[in-house]
Amino acid sequence: MAPIIEEFQNGKKKIVFYGSHHSFDREQIEAIRKTIDEFKPEIVLVEYGYEKREFSSEEEAIEKGDDMGFCVYYTKKNGIKIGPN
């Protein structure tokens, strides 16, 4: 199932809403990686308190947290601020 992606812009500021269908699907995880890499966000907001989770590797993040675990791991690994939505 395709993610829901919406973009909103006001001047130089832009918000990208990425709504995934939570899963362990590698295509979806790679789409999240690509979105973060291309958008280069200042902050990423995640649901369910996941911003507090810590993972030691990408594999662990996916295994224990599906796409949201990956998002948290990848965001922190790249030094991007993360918070609750």
Summary of the structure (lengths in Angstrom):
residues: 85
radius of gyration: 12.3
end to end distance: 22.6
largest distance: 39.1
contacts: 213
relative contact order: 0.19
helix: 44%
strand: 26%
